[in-house]
Every structure is written in structure tokens, then in C-alpha cells.
Amino acid sequence: MAFDTLVLKNPNTGEIKNAPVGFSWTTFFFGFFPAIFRGDWKWAAIIFVVAFFTIGAGNIVFAFIYNKFYIKEQIYSNGFKVVSSAKGNLQRVSSNLGIELPVLQ
């Protein structure tokens, strides 16, 4: 999957977030810190604990899955909707993520 970024907006608060799609190089190299910088405390704690018990090897696994978890959390738990995709093909991104992306009208 090519690298892409979704622009998400919470229709209730007006907050806008950029959500990268695909492999997370930042999680691969920096572990739980990208989750902290995104304010994603739950996943930061999970990644930290897994990395601690696997001596950092868990970061390799999370590099493949963290961005998808982040997007799903923003959409399903925090009420964000997709405004646009950097590459412009939301159907491809939705298919690659395996989830239906709610688009803000």
C-alpha cells in the first residue's frame, strides 16, 4: 500500500487531525512516542508495555498495525469523519484498511 494521509474532522468540535495510512516508520523507530505525540494515551501505554516485555521487538509488529488502530479509534470512538485523502482515492484507502470510512458531507 502506498503511503497516504487522511484528513479527519470531528463534526461536533471542529477539530481536524491528519492520520497517516499504512506502515508507521515513526512507531518502528521510536516505539510509543508517536502515540504520545498524537495524544493517544491508551495505545502509547499498550505499545510501551509490549515493547518492555519483548525488549523492543513489539515495535516491529506495531509499525504495521498502529496507524490502522489510530484511524479506527478516531472514527469509531471519537466521532471523527474523513474529509479527504492526500492521494484522493478514499475507496482504495477504505479497502486497504478493511473498514468503511465515514465521509463528512
GIFEN-V542336 format. One line per field, one symbol per residue. burial: b if it has 16 or more other C-alpha atoms within 10 Angstrom, else e. A space follows every 10 residues. Layout:
burial: ???
//
This chain:
burial: eeebbbbbbb eeeeeebbbb bbbbeebbee bbbbbeeeeb eebbeebbeb beeeebebbb bbbbbbbbeb bbebbeeebb bbbbbeeeeb eebeeebeee bbeee
//
